[in-house]
Amino acid sequence: MLLGTQWYILFNVIAGAMSDPSDLREVSSLYHFNRWQRWTKLILPNFPYLITGMVTASGGAGTLLFFAEYSHVADRTLETIGLGAQIDAATDSGRFPILLLATILISLMVVTMNRLVCGASTASPRLGINSKAKSLSVTGNAGSRRWRYRI
């Protein structure tokens, strides 16, 4: 399971590292940021990408576990009790009404959990450079909260 889910985290962290504005990196080198300032002003704001990777990886792992409830090995069928087993068994036997109902049920469960745990938040950062005041700020929204980093 680890081999399958680590890629979600890796690619999201890479996307976060690539999303750093080059202006922000240039300004940090021009102002001679120390390691702590680089960590808090450049690296830490990419933390949402790590969280996104972890959430996506847990979803992938959950899906894997969900569909591991029912499998065919040689001439035997191994199954446990669960919604994944019901979906797989309905698929095998061609019971499409059961398949549709179980798929709708699992979709509602996933959407409900996403709304409860993650909320309806989207981050949209903006970069602002004030050359006269020699300052740099990054602002954005996360749901109903606003955040701002000043350098």
ZIWOSUL-V545015 format. One line per field, one symbol per residue. phi: phi as a letter, one per 30 degrees, with the letter a starting at -180 (. if undefined). Layout:
phi = ???
This chain:
phi = .dddcddededddddddddedddddddddddhddddddddccddddeedddddddddddddddddddddbacbhccccbcclddddddddddcidddddddddddddddddddddddciccbcbdbcbccdddhbbbbbabbicccbaccc
